[in-house]
Amino acid sequence: MRRPAHLAFLLAAALAGLSAVAQTADIDAAIARGVKYLVSRQEADGHFSDAHMPALTGLPLWALVCGGEGKGDAARRAASFVLSTQRPDGGFYVPKPGRGGSGLGNYNTSVCVSALFESGLAPTKAILDARTYIAGSQLTGDDTMAGGFGYDRASRRRYADLSNTSYAMDAMRRTERVEDLRPKGQARADLNWDKALSFVTRLQEKEGERAGGAAYNARTPQGGTETNASGRVQLRAYGSMSYAAVLSMCHAKLTRSDPRVKSALDYCTKFWTVDENPGMGSQGLYYYFDILSRALSVAGIDELVQPDGRRVAWKKELAAKILSLQKEDGSWENENNRFWENDPVLATSFAILSLALCK
């Protein structure tokens, strides 16, 4: 006897629900193992990996928070260490005279203030001072770098890139409500969002196979180069930077219907994969997972509709991939170390942050 259609539908829905519950349980278990691994790698003073790079403690702190351990001893010690690196100018960094004195101040500060804000373990003043530092790091002017952010506020060269810019925009939007607590008479800190948006959208390819995708910046061929239909050599867009563009445009309060956002999402859909960082292979794979999950979450997207009509439940596919890569000791690690991801603390932090957004 044929089963009524509505019963078949209900059965399918029930099975899908059970599958989702099972994957959530798997994600929770993987995060718990990852958190246990991170705690085992923390140094006595609270830092992880490299005491001269506060962001390498900020990211594990952020991961501990996402893993439900934000009030534990490990998180408190990590937050305490990060706070100890804050400089009089508000930035979180360890000065390195050979690098212009900033020690990758913009990158470190953006990551650390985000982690501290999410942890709730930092004084309001520390967050406000960091916001002032970040806002003062935005490049002004009218060249291709204007509106963006580089690694260092005090740099010997004029430089900005989309990775640092997206971290800065994310940190400032994430912590913006803290400005309401700034003491009366003190200047409020904020970005020139229009200038930042202009920097981001200038890096989008306007034509060709990768139209809508974004490159790292206008000078550094991190993803390689290609010759467009007009015969002009341009820097090639690739996966993680294209998601960084989506995240940044959303933080600049563009909607999904905006042509710039739609174009970027079209690129992301066309080149959808969790097997590599599109255009970069295994380079920066875990950063790709992290920026992908943050961008699509902020954009409010649950499915990516492929050109052939296939609907991609990105959270399910991404979670399954990350779960498959976890090692027996609970860590994750990238054999390709171009962006430091063979440090299992860094890769594990990115993996936990990504999984938390897949639940």
N, C-alpha and C positions, 0 to 999 in steps of 0.2 A: 504494500500500500504506500502511495506517495505521501511524504510528509508535507503538510500545509506550508506554503511559502513563508508565512509569518513565523512559524515555528523554526524553520531553517534559519531565518534571519536572527531570531533570538538566540539560537544555539551558536551561530557564528559570533554574535556579539559577546556571548558569555565566554566563549573560548578566547576571544581577543582580550577580554577583561582579565581572564586568568593568566594569559601570557604577559600582560602588562604588569600584573601584580608580581609574577615570578621574576620579571626582569628588574623591577624595583627592588625586590629582595636581594637579587644578585648585585645590583648597584650598591645597595647599603652595605653588603658584606665586603665588596671590593674597596669601598671608601674606608671602612673600618680597618681593613688590613693595611691600606695605604697610610692612614693616620698613625697606626701603630709603628709602621716603618719610619715615618718622619720623626716621631718622638724618640725612636732609638738612635737617630742621627743628630740630635740636638747637642750642642756643646754646653759645657757647664755654665758659661755666661749667658746662655740663651740664644746665641746665634747659630745659623746653619751655614754650611759650605765655606763661606768666605766672609770674614768679619769686616773686610774693606768694601763689601758690596751689600749695603743694608737691604736692597730689594731681594737678595737671596735668602733673607730671613723674613721679609715682608710677605713673599709669596707663600712660604710654608705656614705662616701665621694665618693668612687668608684661607688657606686650605684647611687648617685646623678648625677655623670658624665654620666653614661649609660642612665639615665632617662632624659637627656637633660637639667639638671639643674647645670651643671658644672661651670657656671660663675655666679650663683646666690649667694645671701648673705649667705645662709646656707653652701654652698660648700666653700666659701672663709673663713668663720669662722672655719669650720672643718679643712681646710688645715692649717690655722694659728695655731690652737691648736696642730695638729700633729707636725708641725715644732717646736713648743715650747718644745716638748719632746725629740728632738734630742740631744744626748750626745756628749761630746768631741771626743769620739771614732767613731762617725758617726752613731751609732745605734739609733733607735727610741724605747725608753723604759723608764720605771720608775724604778730605782734601788730598789731591794728588798733584803736586806742583808741576810735574811733567805733562799733565793733561789740562793745563790752564787753571788748575786750582780747584776744580769742581768735582772730580771723581764721579763723572756721569750723574751729576746732580739732578737733572730733570727726570731722567728715567727712574732713579732711585726714589726721588721724592714722590712722584706720581704713584708708583706701586705701593710705597710704604704708607702714604696717607690714606689710600683706598683700603688697605688691609687694616690699619688702625681704626678707621671709621667703622668698618664692618665688625670689628671685634668689640667696639665700645670700651676699649681699655686705654684710651688716650684722653688727656685733658683737652677741653675745648680750645684752649689757647694754642696747643700744639697743632691742631687741625687748621685753625685760622692762620697761623704763621706759615704753614706749608702752602696754603692756598695763596697767600701773598707772594710766596716764592715762585710758585708755578705761574701765576698771572704775570709776574715780572719777567718771565723767561720767554714769553711769546715774542717772536721777531716782528718788528715793524718794517716799514718801507714799502717798496713797490716792485721788487724783483720776484723771481719764482719761489723764493724761500719765505716771503712775507706771510705772516699769519701762522706759520708753523712753529714747531718746537724741535730742537736737536737734543743730543745727549747732555750737553753742558750749557749752563747759563753763561758762565764765563769761558768763552771759547776763543781760540786764536783765529778761527775762520767762521764765516757766516754759513750756517748749515742748519737744515731741518729735514726731517723725514716723517713718513706717515705713521710708522710704528710709535715713535715718541709722541707725535701729535695726538694719536688716538688714545694713548695712555693718559696724556695731560687732559684731553677733553673729557674722558671717562671719569677721571678723578675729580675734576671741577664740577661736573654735573652730579656725580654721586654724592658729593659733600656739600652741595650748594645751600641746603637748608641750615647749615651751621652758621652761615653769614648772619642769620637773624639773631645770633647770640653774640655778635661782635660788640664790644664796648662802644657806647655812644661817643661820637666824635672821632672814632677811628675810621679811616677810609676803608670802604668795602672793596674786596678783591674779586675780580671777575675777568673773563677773557673777552677779547673782541671776537665774538662768535662769528660774525660775518666774515672777518678776515681769515679765521681758522677754516671756515667752510670753503672759502675761495681756494685756500691752499690745498685742501683735500680734493676738491673737484677738478683742480688743474691737473691732478695726477691720474685722472681717469682717461683711458683710451677712448677716442671719439669715433673710431671706425675700425673695420677689420674684424677678424675672428674673435678677438678678445675685447671688443667694444664693451664699455661699462666697467671693465676690470681696472684695477689701480696698480700703479708702480710704487716703489719704495720712495723715491724722490726724483727730482728732475736731472740729477747729475750722476748718481751712483747706480751702475748697472747690476744691481744685486740679483735681479731676475733675468739678466741678459738683455739683449737688444734685438730689434727687428726693423725691417724697412716697411713702411706703410704704403698704401696704394698711391700716395702722392710722391713716393720716392724719398721720403724723409725718414732718417733713422731715429727711432724712438725707444725709450726704455720699456721693457716688456712688463705687462701686468702679470700678477700671479695671485694664487689663492689667498694666503693670509693677509696680504695688503688689501685685497678687494673686500674681504670681510671687515678689515679695519676701517675701510672707507664707509661701509654700511653703518657700522657702529658710530662712527664720528658724525655722519650725516643725521642719524637719528638723534644723537645728543645735541646737534644743532637745531633740532626740532623740525626737521623735514619729515613729511609723511611718506608712507609707502607709495602714494600716488604721484609723488614728485618725480619728474622724468629722470633726475640724477640718481635717485634711490632705485627706481624701477630698472634703470639701465645696469646698475651695480648688481642688483638681485638677479637680473637676467644672466649676467656673466656667472654668478655663483651657481645658478641652476644649471646652466649649460655645462659647467666644468665640475659638477658635483661629484665628490668622491671622498671616502674616508681612508683610502689606501695610501694617499700621499698628499703633500701640500702642492696643489696644482701649479705646475711650472717650476717647482723647486724640488720635486721628488721627496726624499726623506729629510731634507734640510728644514729645520724648524717645525717638525711634524706636531709636536705637543703644543707649541705656541699656536699653531694652526687650529688644533682642536679647541683650545681655550678661546681664541678670538672668534672662531666660527660660532661657538655656543653662546658667547656673550652677545654677538651681533644679532643673531636670529632671535634670541630671547628678547632683546630690547626692541627689535622690530616687530615683535608679536607674531612671528611666523611659526606655525606648527608643521606645515608641509611645503615641500618644494615640488612644483609640477614640472616634470621634465618635458622637453620638446615632443617626445613621443606619447605624452599623456600620462606616463607613469607618475604616481604620487609618492614622493619620498617622505616618510616619517623620519625626519632627520635625527630626532632624539634617540629613536630606537636604533637606527643604523650606527650612529656615532657611539652610543653606549656599548653596543655589541662589539664594535671594533676595539674600543679602549679596554673592555673586559678581556678580550682575547690576548691583549698585549701585556697584561699584568704578570709579573714574575712571582715565583713561589714565596719569596720573602715579603711580598706585598708592594714592591716598588715597580716603577716603570723606568725605562731608560732608552734613549735613542743612541744607536751605534754611530750615527752621524753627529759629529760634535761641532759643526760650523757655528751653531748658536748656543753652545755650552750644554746641550741637552743630553750629553752622556754623563752629566751629573744627575744621579737618580733622585736627588732631593728636588731639583728643578723640574725634571720631567714628571715626578710623582705629584708635585704641587699642581702643575698644569692639568694632569689627568684628574685629580680630585675636583678641581674647580670646574672642569668640563662635565664630569659625571653628575655633580650636584645640580647642574642646570638641565640634565637629561631626565631627571626623575619626574 
